[in-house]
Amino acid sequence: MTPILTASNIQRSYGTLPVLRGIDLTIHSGEIVSIVGASGAGKSTLLHILGTLDRPDAGDVVLANQNVFALNDNQLARFRNEKIGFVFQFNNLLPEFTALENVCLPGFIAGKPEREVRERAQALLQTLGLPDRGGHFPSQMSGGEQQRTAVARALINQPAVVFADEPSGNLDSHNAEELHKLFFNLRDNFGQTFIIVTHNEALADLADRKIVIRDGQVNPPEVE
Ligand SMILES: Nc1ncnc2c1ncn2[C@@H]1O[C@H](COP(=O)(O)OP(=O)(O)OP(=O)(O)O)[C@@H](O)[C@H]1O
């Protein structure tokens, strides 16, 4: 099976503080992988590097057959828009746009035809249980609905991988559980790959694989 993502010897320091000290990992298409570890272990730092939001001091990431850090910043921004979806703890929806418009934005940025993007956005909202919320502004939706809208936005360009950083960290337990079920439905029905940083033990344990970051390394190391 060809990996969808391979990270080799990822290193990152902040000043003199070494945070990532040679991370190696492989993710396969259709997997849901959780990344766990103590507070400050470097999980978010790693997720940002795997998601191309930050560059490592050393090491490579190959995502969807592209050596991502060989790209310049403009090429990388385009690659990120087309191949990667993000879901953060705070949904980062734009308050002045409706749910449908928020979901459409990455599609418009990719230069896709407006009608095609709107139809896909509406279909995604339907799939995610929000068929009649497209015209609502974020302030008119519950936290769970906002987060599902953020998931729809992450999926609009059919990304190779969705990265999620504490996606249910701001939700009550019922909405958290619903969001976790949604990730697994999206994987089962569409083969969507997810890499999820979480302190939520239920979610971490549900994942196909749990990668533990300790002392800046994957511990225990992955065995192919
Ligand atoms: N921009 C930055 N400048 C300096 N130090 C940073 C920066 N970002 C993170 N750090 C430090 O790097 C270490 C790893 O941070 P990171 O946010 O990746 O950890 P984490 O495992 O995601 O933690 P948590 O579970 O608490 O969210 C921490 O010691 C943090 O203080």
The ligand as a MOL file (V3000), in Angstrom:
LIG
                    3D

  0  0  0     0  0            999 V3000
M  V30 BEGIN CTAB
M  V30 COUNTS 31 33 0 0 0
M  V30 BEGIN ATOM
M  V30 1 N 6.3110 29.7640 18.6080 0
M  V30 2 C 6.9730 29.2170 19.6370 0
M  V30 3 N 8.0450 29.8100 20.1830 0
M  V30 4 C 8.7170 29.2500 21.2010 0
M  V30 5 N 8.3980 28.0740 21.7740 0
M  V30 6 C 7.3190 27.4350 21.2970 0
M  V30 7 C 6.5340 27.9620 20.2050 0
M  V30 8 N 5.5380 27.0870 19.9480 0
M  V30 9 C 5.6640 26.0860 20.8310 0
M  V30 10 N 6.7250 26.2700 21.6400 0
M  V30 11 C 7.2070 25.3590 22.6980 0
M  V30 12 O 7.4500 24.1090 22.0860 0
M  V30 13 C 7.0060 23.0380 22.9150 0
M  V30 14 C 6.0020 22.1800 22.1610 0
M  V30 15 O 4.8070 22.9340 21.9360 0
M  V30 16 P 3.5330 22.2960 21.2390 0
M  V30 17 O 2.4680 23.3440 21.1860 0
M  V30 18 O 3.9340 21.6780 19.9520 0
M  V30 19 O 3.1510 21.1430 22.2750 0
M  V30 20 P 1.8530 20.2320 22.3980 0
M  V30 21 O 2.3290 18.8400 22.5930 0
M  V30 22 O 0.9450 20.4870 21.2430 0
M  V30 23 O 1.2400 20.7900 23.7360 0
M  V30 24 P -0.2990 20.8570 24.2830 0
M  V30 25 O -0.7270 19.4320 24.4470 0
M  V30 26 O -0.1520 21.5530 25.5870 0
M  V30 27 O -1.0850 21.6170 23.2630 0
M  V30 28 C 6.4710 23.6820 24.1770 0
M  V30 29 O 7.4960 23.6530 25.1470 0
M  V30 30 C 6.1530 25.0970 23.7550 0
M  V30 31 O 6.2830 25.9860 24.8370 0
M  V30 END ATOM
M  V30 BEGIN BOND
M  V30 1 1 1 2
M  V30 2 1 2 3
M  V30 3 2 2 7
M  V30 4 2 3 4
M  V30 5 1 4 5
M  V30 6 2 5 6
M  V30 7 1 6 7
M  V30 8 1 6 10
M  V30 9 1 7 8
M  V30 10 2 8 9
M  V30 11 1 9 10
M  V30 12 1 10 11
M  V30 13 1 11 12
M  V30 14 1 11 30
M  V30 15 1 12 13
M  V30 16 1 13 14
M  V30 17 1 13 28
M  V30 18 1 14 15
M  V30 19 1 15 16
M  V30 20 2 16 17
M  V30 21 1 16 18
M  V30 22 1 16 19
M  V30 23 1 19 20
M  V30 24 2 20 21
M  V30 25 1 20 22
M  V30 26 1 20 23
M  V30 27 1 23 24
M  V30 28 2 24 25
M  V30 29 1 24 26
M  V30 30 1 24 27
M  V30 31 1 28 29
M  V30 32 1 28 30
M  V30 33 1 30 31
M  V30 END BOND
M  V30 END CTAB
M  END
